[in-house]
């Protein structure tokens, strides 16, 4: 199973970060692959300027989401 975690918290040591890390530690790596998108670490800007441009960054995220069995 391909698992994708989309993490969006400015402090990686927050409670949310601990939940993410705990989940990753609990997943059996022999049966599941886990990928993390850390939107703050990647400095993702969620604001759309209305031009409907699909940036390479967005295309990468779309592909990761499409390939995932579990979000």
PQR file of N, CA, C, O and H, with PARSE charges and radii, in Angstrom:
ATOM      1  N   UNK A   1       0.842  -1.178   0.000 -0.4000 1.5000
ATOM      2  CA  UNK A   1       0.000   0.000   0.000 -0.0000 2.0000
ATOM      3  C   UNK A   1       0.886   1.240   0.000  0.5500 1.7000
ATOM      4  O   UNK A   1       1.881   1.310   0.721 -0.5500 1.4000
ATOM      5  N   UNK A   2       0.509   2.208  -0.814 -0.4000 1.5000
ATOM      6  CA  UNK A   2       1.214   3.489  -0.873 -0.0000 2.0000
ATOM      7  C   UNK A   2       0.444   4.505  -0.037  0.5500 1.7000
ATOM      8  O   UNK A   2      -0.707   4.826  -0.333 -0.5500 1.4000
ATOM      9  H   UNK A   2      -0.300   2.151  -1.399  0.4000 1.0000
ATOM     10  N   UNK A   3       1.091   5.004   1.006 -0.4000 1.5000
ATOM     11  CA  UNK A   3       0.468   5.953   1.923 -0.0000 2.0000
ATOM     12  C   UNK A   3       1.109   7.319   1.713  0.5500 1.7000
ATOM     13  O   UNK A   3       2.333   7.441   1.694 -0.5500 1.4000
ATOM     14  H   UNK A   3       2.025   4.744   1.247  0.4000 1.0000
ATOM     15  N   UNK A   4       0.279   8.340   1.556 -0.4000 1.5000
ATOM     16  CA  UNK A   4       0.763   9.710   1.416 -0.0000 2.0000
ATOM     17  C   UNK A   4       0.241  10.531   2.583  0.5500 1.7000
ATOM     18  O   UNK A   4      -0.963  10.583   2.835 -0.5500 1.4000
ATOM     19  H   UNK A   4      -0.716   8.241   1.572  0.4000 1.0000
ATOM     20  N   UNK A   5       1.160  11.170   3.286 -0.4000 1.5000
ATOM     21  CA  UNK A   5       0.803  12.068   4.383 -0.0000 2.0000
ATOM     22  C   UNK A   5       1.042  13.492   3.904  0.5500 1.7000
ATOM     23  O   UNK A   5       2.144  13.832   3.475 -0.5500 1.4000
ATOM     24  H   UNK A   5       2.137  11.128   3.080  0.4000 1.0000
ATOM     25  N   UNK A   6       0.015  14.317   3.976 -0.4000 1.5000
ATOM     26  CA  UNK A   6       0.151  15.738   3.655 -0.0000 2.0000
ATOM     27  C   UNK A   6       0.160  16.469   4.988  0.5500 1.7000
ATOM     28  O   UNK A   6      -0.862  16.573   5.667 -0.5500 1.4000
ATOM     29  H   UNK A   6      -0.881  14.041   4.324  0.4000 1.0000
ATOM     30  N   UNK A   7       1.334  16.972   5.347 -0.4000 1.5000
ATOM     31  CA  UNK A   7       1.557  17.590   6.653 -0.0000 2.0000
ATOM     32  C   UNK A   7       1.665  19.096   6.473  0.5500 1.7000
ATOM     33  O   UNK A   7       2.422  19.573   5.627 -0.5500 1.4000
ATOM     34  H   UNK A   7       2.164  16.888   4.795  0.4000 1.0000
ATOM     35  N   UNK A   8       0.903  19.846   7.274 -0.4000 1.5000
ATOM     36  CA  UNK A   8       0.917  21.304   7.154 -0.0000 2.0000
ATOM     37  C   UNK A   8       0.874  21.928   8.542  0.5500 1.7000
ATOM     38  O   UNK A   8      -0.188  22.313   9.030 -0.5500 1.4000
ATOM     39  H   UNK A   8       0.289  19.458   7.961  0.4000 1.0000
ATOM     40  N   UNK A   9       2.029  22.021   9.162 -0.4000 1.5000
ATOM     41  CA  UNK A   9       2.132  22.676  10.468 -0.0000 2.0000
ATOM     42  C   UNK A   9       3.492  23.363  10.523  0.5500 1.7000
ATOM     43  O   UNK A   9       4.499  22.764  10.147 -0.5500 1.4000
ATOM     44  H   UNK A   9       2.892  21.708   8.765  0.4000 1.0000
ATOM     45  N   UNK A  10       3.536  24.613  10.986 -0.4000 1.5000
ATOM     46  CA  UNK A  10       4.813  25.345  10.982 -0.0000 2.0000
ATOM     47  C   UNK A  10       5.860  24.774  11.939  0.5500 1.7000
ATOM     48  O   UNK A  10       7.055  25.005  11.755 -0.5500 1.4000
ATOM     49  H   UNK A  10       2.718  25.100  11.291  0.4000 1.0000
ATOM     50  N   UNK A  11       5.423  24.029  12.957 -0.4000 1.5000
ATOM     51  CA  UNK A  11       6.369  23.487  13.935 -0.0000 2.0000
ATOM     52  C   UNK A  11       6.397  21.964  13.821  0.5500 1.7000
ATOM     53  O   UNK A  11       5.448  21.303  14.241 -0.5500 1.4000
ATOM     54  H   UNK A  11       4.452  23.841  13.106  0.4000 1.0000
ATOM     55  N   UNK A  12       7.467  21.397  13.260 -0.4000 1.5000
ATOM     56  CA  UNK A  12       7.522  19.938  13.103 -0.0000 2.0000
ATOM     57  C   UNK A  12       7.546  19.185  14.428  0.5500 1.7000
ATOM     58  O   UNK A  12       7.299  17.980  14.452 -0.5500 1.4000
ATOM     59  H   UNK A  12       8.238  21.935  12.919  0.4000 1.0000
ATOM     60  N   UNK A  13       7.841  19.876  15.536 -0.4000 1.5000
ATOM     61  CA  UNK A  13       7.864  19.233  16.851 -0.0000 2.0000
ATOM     62  C   UNK A  13       6.541  19.423  17.607  0.5500 1.7000
ATOM     63  O   UNK A  13       6.464  19.165  18.809 -0.5500 1.4000
ATOM     64  H   UNK A  13       8.042  20.856  15.516  0.4000 1.0000
ATOM     65  N   UNK A  14       5.518  19.869  16.900 -0.4000 1.5000
ATOM     66  CA  UNK A  14       4.195  20.071  17.499 -0.0000 2.0000
ATOM     67  C   UNK A  14       3.524  18.722  17.757  0.5500 1.7000
ATOM     68  O   UNK A  14       4.054  17.670  17.402 -0.5500 1.4000
ATOM     69  H   UNK A  14       5.581  20.078  15.924  0.4000 1.0000
ATOM     70  N   UNK A  15       2.346  18.777  18.385 -0.4000 1.5000
ATOM     71  CA  UNK A  15       1.557  17.567  18.599 -0.0000 2.0000
ATOM     72  C   UNK A  15       1.222  16.912  17.259  0.5500 1.7000
ATOM     73  O   UNK A  15       1.284  15.689  17.127 -0.5500 1.4000
ATOM     74  H   UNK A  15       1.915  19.632  18.674  0.4000 1.0000
ATOM     75  N   UNK A  16       0.867  17.729  16.270 -0.4000 1.5000
ATOM     76  CA  UNK A  16       0.561  17.190  14.935 -0.0000 2.0000
ATOM     77  C   UNK A  16       1.780  16.489  14.339  0.5500 1.7000
ATOM     78  O   UNK A  16       1.657  15.432  13.721 -0.5500 1.4000
ATOM     79  H   UNK A  16       0.816  18.722  16.378  0.4000 1.0000
ATOM     80  N   UNK A  17       2.946  17.080  14.528 -0.4000 1.5000
ATOM     81  CA  UNK A  17       4.179  16.455  14.053 -0.0000 2.0000
ATOM     82  C   UNK A  17       4.442  15.134  14.754  0.5500 1.7000
ATOM     83  O   UNK A  17       4.885  14.170  14.130 -0.5500 1.4000
ATOM     84  H   UNK A  17       3.046  17.938  15.031  0.4000 1.0000
ATOM     85  N   UNK A  18       4.169  15.093  16.056 -0.4000 1.5000
ATOM     86  CA  UNK A  18       4.352  13.850  16.819 -0.0000 2.0000
ATOM     87  C   UNK A  18       3.384  12.775  16.334  0.5500 1.7000
ATOM     88  O   UNK A  18       3.755  11.604  16.250 -0.5500 1.4000
ATOM     89  H   UNK A  18       3.810  15.877  16.563  0.4000 1.0000
ATOM     90  N   UNK A  19       2.144  13.159  16.013 -0.4000 1.5000
ATOM     91  CA  UNK A  19       1.185  12.198  15.467 -0.0000 2.0000
ATOM     92  C   UNK A  19       1.672  11.637  14.134  0.5500 1.7000
ATOM     93  O   UNK A  19       1.589  10.434  13.887 -0.5500 1.4000
ATOM     94  H   UNK A  19       1.843  14.110  16.081  0.4000 1.0000
ATOM     95  N   UNK A  20       2.180  12.518  13.284 -0.4000 1.5000
ATOM     96  CA  UNK A  20       2.714  12.088  11.983 -0.0000 2.0000
ATOM     97  C   UNK A  20       3.849  11.101  12.185  0.5500 1.7000
ATOM     98  O   UNK A  20       3.864  10.032  11.575 -0.5500 1.4000
ATOM     99  H   UNK A  20       2.248  13.495  13.484  0.4000 1.0000
ATOM    100  N   UNK A  21       4.799  11.458  13.040 -0.4000 1.5000
ATOM    101  CA  UNK A  21       5.958  10.594  13.278 -0.0000 2.0000
ATOM    102  C   UNK A  21       5.549   9.261  13.888  0.5500 1.7000
ATOM    103  O   UNK A  21       6.091   8.217  13.525 -0.5500 1.4000
ATOM    104  H   UNK A  21       4.787  12.326  13.535  0.4000 1.0000
ATOM    105  N   UNK A  22       4.601   9.291  14.807 -0.4000 1.5000
ATOM    106  CA  UNK A  22       4.120   8.067  15.443 -0.0000 2.0000
ATOM    107  C   UNK A  22       3.429   7.160  14.424  0.5500 1.7000
ATOM    108  O   UNK A  22       3.608   5.942  14.447 -0.5500 1.4000
ATOM    109  H   UNK A  22       4.160  10.139  15.102  0.4000 1.0000
ATOM    110  N   UNK A  23       2.651   7.752  13.546 -0.4000 1.5000
ATOM    111  CA  UNK A  23       1.989   6.963  12.506 -0.0000 2.0000
ATOM    112  C   UNK A  23       3.020   6.295  11.607  0.5500 1.7000
ATOM    113  O   UNK A  23       2.917   5.106  11.306 -0.5500 1.4000
ATOM    114  H   UNK A  23       2.506   8.741  13.527  0.4000 1.0000
ATOM    115  N   UNK A  24       4.017   7.070  11.181 -0.4000 1.5000
ATOM    116  CA  UNK A  24       5.061   6.520  10.310 -0.0000 2.0000
ATOM    117  C   UNK A  24       5.793   5.380  11.006  0.5500 1.7000
ATOM    118  O   UNK A  24       6.065   4.349  10.391 -0.5500 1.4000
ATOM    119  H   UNK A  24       4.101   8.036  11.425  0.4000 1.0000
ATOM    120  N   UNK A  25       6.112   5.560  12.288 -0.4000 1.5000
ATOM    121  CA  UNK A  25       6.799   4.511  13.046 -0.0000 2.0000
ATOM    122  C   UNK A  25       5.949   3.253  13.169  0.5500 1.7000
ATOM    123  O   UNK A  25       6.487   2.147  13.235 -0.5500 1.4000
ATOM    124  H   UNK A  25       5.891   6.398  12.787  0.4000 1.0000
ATOM    125  N   UNK A  26       4.631   3.409  13.199 -0.4000 1.5000
ATOM    126  CA  UNK A  26       3.739   2.274  13.380 -0.0000 2.0000
ATOM    127  C   UNK A  26       3.418   1.511  12.110  0.5500 1.7000
ATOM    128  O   UNK A  26       2.886   0.402  12.173 -0.5500 1.4000
ATOM    129  H   UNK A  26       4.195   4.307  13.146  0.4000 1.0000
ATOM    130  N   UNK A  27       3.731   2.084  10.964 -0.4000 1.5000
ATOM    131  CA  UNK A  27       3.440   1.420   9.692 -0.0000 2.0000
ATOM    132  C   UNK A  27       4.558   0.427   9.395  0.5500 1.7000
ATOM    133  O   UNK A  27       5.740   0.743   9.528 -0.5500 1.4000
ATOM    134  H   UNK A  27       4.162   2.985  10.913  0.4000 1.0000
ATOM    135  N   UNK A  28       4.168  -0.759   8.996 -0.4000 1.5000
ATOM    136  CA  UNK A  28       5.163  -1.779   8.672 -0.0000 2.0000
ATOM    137  C   UNK A  28       5.823  -1.428   7.336  0.5500 1.7000
ATOM    138  O   UNK A  28       5.163  -1.488   6.298 -0.5500 1.4000
ATOM    139  H   UNK A  28       3.207  -1.015   8.887  0.4000 1.0000
ATOM    140  N   UNK A  29       7.108  -1.064   7.336 -0.4000 1.5000
ATOM    141  CA  UNK A  29       7.763  -0.646   6.094 -0.0000 2.0000
ATOM    142  C   UNK A  29       7.906  -1.778   5.072  0.5500 1.7000
ATOM    143  O   UNK A  29       8.138  -1.515   3.892 -0.5500 1.4000
ATOM    144  H   UNK A  29       7.645  -1.016   8.179  0.4000 1.0000
ATOM    145  N   UNK A  30       7.773  -3.023   5.510 -0.4000 1.5000
ATOM    146  CA  UNK A  30       7.882  -4.134   4.567 -0.0000 2.0000
ATOM    147  C   UNK A  30       6.633  -4.295   3.713  0.5500 1.7000
ATOM    148  O   UNK A  30       6.692  -4.883   2.633 -0.5500 1.4000
ATOM    149  H   UNK A  30       7.585  -3.236   6.469  0.4000 1.0000
ATOM    150  N   UNK A  31       5.516  -3.784   4.183 -0.4000 1.5000
ATOM    151  CA  UNK A  31       4.263  -3.943   3.445 -0.0000 2.0000
ATOM    152  C   UNK A  31       3.724  -2.631   2.888  0.5500 1.7000
ATOM    153  O   UNK A  31       2.894  -2.638   1.979 -0.5500 1.4000
ATOM    154  H   UNK A  31       5.468  -3.307   5.060  0.4000 1.0000
ATOM    155  N   UNK A  32       4.185  -1.516   3.419 -0.4000 1.5000
ATOM    156  CA  UNK A  32       3.638  -0.221   3.019 -0.0000 2.0000
ATOM    157  C   UNK A  32       4.773   0.769   2.760  0.5500 1.7000
ATOM    158  O   UNK A  32       5.801   0.752   3.438 -0.5500 1.4000
ATOM    159  H   UNK A  32       4.860  -1.510   4.157  0.4000 1.0000
ATOM    160  N   UNK A  33       4.567   1.621   1.776 -0.4000 1.5000
ATOM    161  CA  UNK A  33       5.502   2.725   1.569 -0.0000 2.0000
ATOM    162  C   UNK A  33       4.812   4.006   2.033  0.5500 1.7000
ATOM    163  O   UNK A  33       3.620   4.208   1.802 -0.5500 1.4000
ATOM    164  H   UNK A  33       3.733   1.635   1.225  0.4000 1.0000
ATOM    165  N   UNK A  34       5.581   4.856   2.683 -0.4000 1.5000
ATOM    166  CA  UNK A  34       5.036   6.102   3.217 -0.0000 2.0000
ATOM    167  C   UNK A  34       5.812   7.263   2.615  0.5500 1.7000
ATOM    168  O   UNK A  34       7.042   7.286   2.646 -0.5500 1.4000
ATOM    169  H   UNK A  34       6.550   4.692   2.870  0.4000 1.0000
ATOM    170  N   UNK A  35       5.087   8.218   2.074 -0.4000 1.5000
ATOM    171  CA  UNK A  35       5.687   9.448   1.563 -0.0000 2.0000
ATOM    172  C   UNK A  35       5.015  10.615   2.273  0.5500 1.7000
ATOM    173  O   UNK A  35       3.814  10.584   2.538 -0.5500 1.4000
ATOM    174  H   UNK A  35       4.087   8.199   2.049  0.4000 1.0000
ATOM    175  N   UNK A  36       5.804  11.649   2.579 -0.4000 1.5000
ATOM    176  CA  UNK A  36       5.291  12.817   3.292 -0.0000 2.0000
ATOM    177  C   UNK A  36       5.506  14.060   2.435  0.5500 1.7000
ATOM    178  O   UNK A  36       6.603  14.304   1.932 -0.5500 1.4000
ATOM    179  H   UNK A  36       6.780  11.674   2.363  0.4000 1.0000
ATOM    180  N   UNK A  37       4.448  14.834   2.279 -0.4000 1.5000
ATOM    181  CA  UNK A  37       4.559  16.181   1.719 -0.0000 2.0000
ATOM    182  C   UNK A  37       4.457  17.124   2.913  0.5500 1.7000
ATOM    183  O   UNK A  37       3.416  17.192   3.565 -0.5500 1.4000
ATOM    184  H   UNK A  37       3.556  14.636   2.687  0.4000 1.0000
ATOM    185  N   UNK A  38       5.519  17.839   3.195 -0.4000 1.5000
ATOM    186  CA  UNK A  38       5.531  18.816   4.289 -0.0000 2.0000
ATOM    187  C   UNK A  38       5.399  20.200   3.653  0.5500 1.7000
ATOM    188  O   UNK A  38       6.375  20.764   3.160 -0.5500 1.4000
ATOM    189  H   UNK A  38       6.365  17.783   2.665  0.4000 1.0000
ATOM    190  N   UNK A  39       4.189  20.730   3.673 -0.4000 1.5000
ATOM    191  CA  UNK A  39       3.906  21.967   2.950 -0.0000 2.0000
ATOM    192  C   UNK A  39       4.672  23.165   3.491  0.5500 1.7000
ATOM    193  O   UNK A  39       5.043  24.052   2.722 -0.5500 1.4000
ATOM    194  H   UNK A  39       3.396  20.271   4.073  0.4000 1.0000
ATOM    195  N   UNK A  40       4.916  23.210   4.799 -0.4000 1.5000
ATOM    196  CA  UNK A  40       5.696  24.321   5.356 -0.0000 2.0000
ATOM    197  C   UNK A  40       7.164  24.190   4.991  0.5500 1.7000
ATOM    198  O   UNK A  40       7.809  25.179   4.642 -0.5500 1.4000
ATOM    199  H   UNK A  40       4.614  22.490   5.424  0.4000 1.0000
ATOM    200  N   UNK A  41       7.695  22.981   5.070 -0.4000 1.5000
ATOM    201  CA  UNK A  41       9.102  22.771   4.725 -0.0000 2.0000
ATOM    202  C   UNK A  41       9.351  23.116   3.257  0.5500 1.7000
ATOM    203  O   UNK A  41      10.407  23.641   2.904 -0.5500 1.4000
ATOM    204  H   UNK A  41       7.171  22.178   5.354  0.4000 1.0000
ATOM    205  N   UNK A  42       8.371  22.815   2.409 -0.4000 1.5000
ATOM    206  CA  UNK A  42       8.507  23.107   0.982 -0.0000 2.0000
ATOM    207  C   UNK A  42       8.100  24.537   0.636  0.5500 1.7000
ATOM    208  O   UNK A  42       8.139  24.935  -0.528 -0.5500 1.4000
ATOM    209  H   UNK A  42       7.513  22.388   2.695  0.4000 1.0000
ATOM    210  N   UNK A  43       7.709  25.307   1.655 -0.4000 1.5000
ATOM    211  CA  UNK A  43       7.302  26.706   1.471 -0.0000 2.0000
ATOM    212  C   UNK A  43       6.185  26.838   0.428  0.5500 1.7000
ATOM    213  O   UNK A  43       6.208  27.727  -0.422 -0.5500 1.4000
ATOM    214  H   UNK A  43       7.677  24.983   2.600  0.4000 1.0000
ATOM    215  N   UNK A  44       5.213  25.934   0.518 -0.4000 1.5000
ATOM    216  CA  UNK A  44       4.081  25.923  -0.400 -0.0000 2.0000
ATOM    217  C   UNK A  44       3.192  27.138  -0.160  0.5500 1.7000
ATOM    218  O   UNK A  44       2.833  27.436   0.979 -0.5500 1.4000
ATOM    219  H   UNK A  44       5.194  25.211   1.210  0.4000 1.0000
ATOM    220  N   UNK A  45       2.839  27.838  -1.239 -0.4000 1.5000
ATOM    221  CA  UNK A  45       1.936  28.984  -1.164 -0.0000 2.0000
ATOM    222  C   UNK A  45       0.553  28.526  -1.639  0.5500 1.7000
ATOM    223  O   UNK A  45       0.376  28.243  -2.824 -0.5500 1.4000
ATOM    224  H   UNK A  45       3.130  27.596  -2.164  0.4000 1.0000
ATOM    225  N   UNK A  46      -0.432  28.448  -0.732 -0.4000 1.5000
ATOM    226  CA  UNK A  46      -1.748  27.940  -1.108 -0.0000 2.0000
ATOM    227  C   UNK A  46      -2.644  28.951  -1.820  0.5500 1.7000
ATOM    228  O   UNK A  46      -3.765  28.615  -2.202 -0.5500 1.4000
ATOM    229  H   UNK A  46      -0.289  28.678   0.231  0.4000 1.0000
ATOM    230  N   UNK A  47      -2.175  30.165  -2.001 -0.4000 1.5000
ATOM    231  CA  UNK A  47      -3.004  31.218  -2.590 -0.0000 2.0000
ATOM    232  C   UNK A  47      -2.985  31.107  -4.112  0.5500 1.7000
ATOM    233  O   UNK A  47      -1.924  31.121  -4.737 -0.5500 1.4000
ATOM    234  H   UNK A  47      -1.265  30.438  -1.690  0.4000 1.0000
ATOM    235  N   UNK A  48      -4.176  30.995  -4.695 -0.4000 1.5000
ATOM    236  CA  UNK A  48      -4.308  30.966  -6.145 -0.0000 2.0000
ATOM    237  C   UNK A  48      -4.477  32.398  -6.642  0.5500 1.7000
ATOM    238  O   UNK A  48      -5.246  33.175  -6.077 -0.5500 1.4000
ATOM    239  H   UNK A  48      -5.038  30.984  -4.188  0.4000 1.0000
ATOM    240  N   UNK A  49      -3.758  32.734  -7.691 -0.4000 1.5000
ATOM    241  CA  UNK A  49      -3.842  34.080  -8.245 -0.0000 2.0000
ATOM    242  C   UNK A  49      -4.923  34.193  -9.315  0.5500 1.7000
ATOM    243  O   UNK A  49      -5.069  35.240  -9.945 -0.5500 1.4000
ATOM    244  H   UNK A  49      -3.133  32.102  -8.150  0.4000 1.0000
ATOM    245  N   UNK A  50      -5.677  33.122  -9.521 -0.4000 1.5000
ATOM    246  CA  UNK A  50      -6.776  33.168 -10.472 -0.0000 2.0000
ATOM    247  C   UNK A  50      -6.372  32.924 -11.908  0.5500 1.7000
ATOM    248  O   UNK A  50      -7.219  32.963 -12.800 -0.5500 1.4000
ATOM    249  H   UNK A  50      -5.558  32.271  -9.009  0.4000 1.0000
ATOM    250  N   UNK A  51      -5.089  32.673 -12.154 -0.4000 1.5000
ATOM    251  CA  UNK A  51      -4.650  32.450 -13.530 -0.0000 2.0000
ATOM    252  C   UNK A  51      -4.761  30.980 -13.939  0.5500 1.7000
ATOM    253  O   UNK A  51      -4.513  30.631 -15.093 -0.5500 1.4000
ATOM    254  H   UNK A  51      -4.401  32.642 -11.430  0.4000 1.0000
ATOM    255  N   UNK A  52      -5.138  30.118 -12.981 -0.4000 1.5000
ATOM    256  CA  UNK A  52      -5.315  28.684 -13.220 -0.0000 2.0000
ATOM    257  C   UNK A  52      -4.061  28.001 -13.752  0.5500 1.7000
ATOM    258  O   UNK A  52      -4.150  26.944 -14.378 -0.5500 1.4000
ATOM    259  H   UNK A  52      -5.340  30.401 -12.043  0.4000 1.0000
ATOM    260  N   UNK A  53      -2.907  28.588 -13.512 -0.4000 1.5000
ATOM    261  CA  UNK A  53      -1.652  27.973 -13.938 -0.0000 2.0000
ATOM    262  C   UNK A  53      -1.340  26.789 -13.027  0.5500 1.7000
ATOM    263  O   UNK A  53      -1.398  26.892 -11.802 -0.5500 1.4000
ATOM    264  H   UNK A  53      -2.834  29.446 -13.004  0.4000 1.0000
ATOM    265  N   UNK A  54      -1.009  25.670 -13.651 -0.4000 1.5000
ATOM    266  CA  UNK A  54      -0.603  24.480 -12.898 -0.0000 2.0000
ATOM    267  C   UNK A  54       0.920  24.456 -12.908  0.5500 1.7000
ATOM    268  O   UNK A  54       1.546  24.178 -13.931 -0.5500 1.4000
ATOM    269  H   UNK A  54      -0.961  25.586 -14.646  0.4000 1.0000
ATOM    270  N   UNK A  55       1.496  24.749 -11.763 -0.4000 1.5000
ATOM    271  CA  UNK A  55       2.954  24.793 -11.650 -0.0000 2.0000
ATOM    272  C   UNK A  55       3.510  23.372 -11.569  0.5500 1.7000
ATOM    273  O   UNK A  55       2.769  22.437 -11.265 -0.5500 1.4000
ATOM    274  H   UNK A  55       0.988  24.974 -10.932  0.4000 1.0000
ATOM    275  N   UNK A  56       4.800  23.200 -11.836 -0.4000 1.5000
ATOM    276  CA  UNK A  56       5.415  21.875 -11.673 -0.0000 2.0000
ATOM    277  C   UNK A  56       5.242  21.324 -10.254  0.5500 1.7000
ATOM    278  O   UNK A  56       5.094  20.116 -10.067 -0.5500 1.4000
ATOM    279  H   UNK A  56       5.402  23.959 -12.082  0.4000 1.0000
ATOM    280  N   UNK A  57       5.262  22.201  -9.270 -0.4000 1.5000
ATOM    281  CA  UNK A  57       5.058  21.790  -7.880 -0.0000 2.0000
ATOM    282  C   UNK A  57       3.665  21.168  -7.703  0.5500 1.7000
ATOM    283  O   UNK A  57       3.530  20.115  -7.079 -0.5500 1.4000
ATOM    284  H   UNK A  57       5.383  23.182  -9.421  0.4000 1.0000
ATOM    285  N   UNK A  58       2.642  21.814  -8.248 -0.4000 1.5000
ATOM    286  CA  UNK A  58       1.274  21.302  -8.159 -0.0000 2.0000
ATOM    287  C   UNK A  58       1.147  19.988  -8.928  0.5500 1.7000
ATOM    288  O   UNK A  58       0.483  19.061  -8.464 -0.5500 1.4000
ATOM    289  H   UNK A  58       2.751  22.668  -8.755  0.4000 1.0000
ATOM    290  N   UNK A  59       1.775  19.902 -10.091 -0.4000 1.5000
ATOM    291  CA  UNK A  59       1.741  18.655 -10.862 -0.0000 2.0000
ATOM    292  C   UNK A  59       2.354  17.509 -10.070  0.5500 1.7000
ATOM    293  O   UNK A  59       1.853  16.385 -10.107 -0.5500 1.4000
ATOM    294  H   UNK A  59       2.314  20.655 -10.468  0.4000 1.0000
ATOM    295  N   UNK A  60       3.446  17.798  -9.350 -0.4000 1.5000
ATOM    296  CA  UNK A  60       4.089  16.774  -8.519 -0.0000 2.0000
ATOM    297  C   UNK A  60       3.132  16.313  -7.425  0.5500 1.7000
ATOM    298  O   UNK A  60       2.991  15.113  -7.190 -0.5500 1.4000
ATOM    299  H   UNK A  60       3.852  18.711  -9.321  0.4000 1.0000
ATOM    300  N   UNK A  61       2.480  17.248  -6.762 -0.4000 1.5000
ATOM    301  CA  UNK A  61       1.523  16.903  -5.708 -0.0000 2.0000
ATOM    302  C   UNK A  61       0.357  16.092  -6.278  0.5500 1.7000
ATOM    303  O   UNK A  61      -0.075  15.114  -5.668 -0.5500 1.4000
ATOM    304  H   UNK A  61       2.594  18.223  -6.953  0.4000 1.0000
ATOM    305  N   UNK A  62      -0.154  16.496  -7.445 -0.4000 1.5000
ATOM    306  CA  UNK A  62      -1.257  15.769  -8.069 -0.0000 2.0000
ATOM    307  C   UNK A  62      -0.862  14.326  -8.363  0.5500 1.7000
ATOM    308  O   UNK A  62      -1.650  13.404  -8.150 -0.5500 1.4000
ATOM    309  H   UNK A  62       0.197  17.291  -7.940  0.4000 1.0000
ATOM    310  N   UNK A  63       0.358  14.135  -8.852 -0.4000 1.5000
ATOM    311  CA  UNK A  63       0.826  12.789  -9.172 -0.0000 2.0000
ATOM    312  C   UNK A  63       0.964  11.943  -7.912  0.5500 1.7000
ATOM    313  O   UNK A  63       0.571  10.776  -7.898 -0.5500 1.4000
ATOM    314  H   UNK A  63       0.998  14.884  -9.025  0.4000 1.0000
ATOM    315  N   UNK A  64       1.521  12.530  -6.851 -0.4000 1.5000
ATOM    316  CA  UNK A  64       1.658  11.803  -5.589 -0.0000 2.0000
ATOM    317  C   UNK A  64       0.291  11.403  -5.034  0.5500 1.7000
ATOM    318  O   UNK A  64       0.123  10.290  -4.536 -0.5500 1.4000
ATOM    319  H   UNK A  64       1.840  13.478  -6.862  0.4000 1.0000
ATOM    320  N   UNK A  65      -0.677  12.303  -5.120 -0.4000 1.5000
ATOM    321  CA  UNK A  65      -2.029  12.001  -4.636 -0.0000 2.0000
ATOM    322  C   UNK A  65      -2.673  10.911  -5.493  0.5500 1.7000
ATOM    323  O   UNK A  65      -3.309  10.001  -4.961 -0.5500 1.4000
ATOM    324  H   UNK A  65      -0.540  13.207  -5.525  0.4000 1.0000
ATOM    325  N   UNK A  66      -2.512  10.999  -6.804 -0.4000 1.5000
ATOM    326  CA  UNK A  66      -3.086   9.985  -7.699 -0.0000 2.0000
ATOM    327  C   UNK A  66      -2.493   8.605  -7.453  0.5500 1.7000
ATOM    328  O   UNK A  66      -3.198   7.600  -7.545 -0.5500 1.4000
ATOM    329  H   UNK A  66      -1.995  11.738  -7.236  0.4000 1.0000
ATOM    330  N   UNK A  67      -1.200   8.550  -7.141 -0.4000 1.5000
ATOM    331  CA  UNK A  67      -0.520   7.272  -6.939 -0.0000 2.0000
ATOM    332  C   UNK A  67      -0.786   6.661  -5.571  0.5500 1.7000
ATOM    333  O   UNK A  67      -0.546   5.470  -5.370 -0.5500 1.4000
ATOM    334  H   UNK A  67      -0.627   9.367  -7.067  0.4000 1.0000
ATOM    335  N   UNK A  68      -1.272   7.451  -4.636 -0.4000 1.5000
ATOM    336  CA  UNK A  68      -1.467   6.964  -3.266 -0.0000 2.0000
ATOM    337  C   UNK A  68      -2.719   6.091  -3.164  0.5500 1.7000
ATOM    338  O   UNK A  68      -3.735   6.346  -3.810 -0.5500 1.4000
ATOM    339  H   UNK A  68      -1.467   8.419  -4.799  0.4000 1.0000
ATOM    340  N   UNK A  69      -2.610   5.057  -2.333 -0.4000 1.5000
ATOM    341  CA  UNK A  69      -3.771   4.225  -2.001 -0.0000 2.0000
ATOM    342  C   UNK A  69      -4.489   4.763  -0.772  0.5500 1.7000
ATOM    343  O   UNK A  69      -5.667   4.480  -0.552 -0.5500 1.4000
ATOM    344  H   UNK A  69      -1.785   4.850  -1.808  0.4000 1.0000
ATOM    345  N   UNK A  70      -3.768   5.541   0.022 -0.4000 1.5000
ATOM    346  CA  UNK A  70      -4.309   6.044   1.284 -0.0000 2.0000
ATOM    347  C   UNK A  70      -3.724   7.423   1.545  0.5500 1.7000
ATOM    348  O   UNK A  70      -2.519   7.630   1.406 -0.5500 1.4000
ATOM    349  H   UNK A  70      -2.812   5.772  -0.157  0.4000 1.0000
ATOM    350  N   UNK A  71      -4.584   8.370   1.925 -0.4000 1.5000
ATOM    351  CA  UNK A  71      -4.126   9.721   2.276 -0.0000 2.0000
ATOM    352  C   UNK A  71      -4.275   9.924   3.764  0.5500 1.7000
ATOM    353  O   UNK A  71      -3.948  10.994   4.278 -0.5500 1.4000
ATOM    354  H   UNK A  71      -5.564   8.202   2.038  0.4000 1.0000
TER
END
